[in-house]
């Protein structure tokens, strides 16, 4: 009975040592995982901050593009006005030439 008790005690001691060893390994693993979790959280925050920066850059680029687009529109409007004025001038010149032609015809008929 004493030997069986010793054997049971040794078996329980061995199991307890294995359990303690497993607990230590799990504690180390938990510590590593917590470190990785903190690192991931920090990286996530950095990525979020980077996205904000990227969105800021996108907004800046859009504003810059809009400014240039407004300049182009203004230039196009000016060009259209110049073309319209040029067309009006050509119409005026054509009317003057027609009038001159009619005057020439009338003077030729008089002669």
Buried (B, 14 or more C-beta within 10 A) or exposed (E): EEEEEEEEEEEEEEEEEEEEEEEEEEEEEEEEEEEEEEEEEEEEEEEEEEEEEEEEEEEEEEEEEEEEEEEEEEEEEEEEEEEEEEEEEEEEEEEEEEEEEEEEEEEEEEE
